[in-house]
């Protein structure tokens, strides 16, 4: 299988059906793909909506956490259960546009066909140049991205964008920790890979409530930021040649 679309959700009833319809419209007739929804301990009608859609959409697979474990753990559970060689991730609130997935696939293909020597391409990151969020979310993200870029040197303008395309095997080799999804570009670089960014669409939330605020978007990430810096300083990427 070429592609697995992994969507972590928690209490996103009302956003499930419309987003799946958009994923199908973007990918049907294209690559061999599946959709893996990870229900991170939802307490609303998310599970029931997913089950109803799965009956008529065999490409949909559902993974459920009994209790909420957070977005990074939900993404990891989805990737572990995925069968595609490449993973596309989307936030489940509908703010990421599935219509951008083919653009990320096209950029990956063009990079691979270019045959650049050196580090392999491991991740194509979405870049939300025009954010459709509250001023507080835009401000906290701008600060967080600026601090991360300066301290980690990840050369990525929008590490918080949920729309990414990356190698499944490379992701599963990364060190795992809570909130790691915010640092994927730096972690892929640490692994010896190469990343590129592609401008993507961003839309207002249509249903449900945001799970993020100033506290869990900015202050909580400070400890993680220094942890990733520690990992970077201790990274070893050997150049291996099989002799015999």
Secondary structure, 3 states (H helix, E strand, C coil): CCEEEEEEECCCCCCHHHHHHHHHHHHCCCCCEEEEEEEECCCCCHHHHHHHHHCCCCCEEEEEECCCCCHHHHHHHHHHHCCCCEEEEEECCCCECHHHHHHHHHHHHHHHHHCCCCCCEEEEEEECCCCCCCHHHHHHHHHHHHHHHHHHCCCCCCCCCCCEEEEHHHHHCCCCCCCHHHHHHHHHHHCCCEEEEEECCECCCCCCCCCCCHHHHHHCHHHHHHHHHHHHHCCCCCCCCCCC
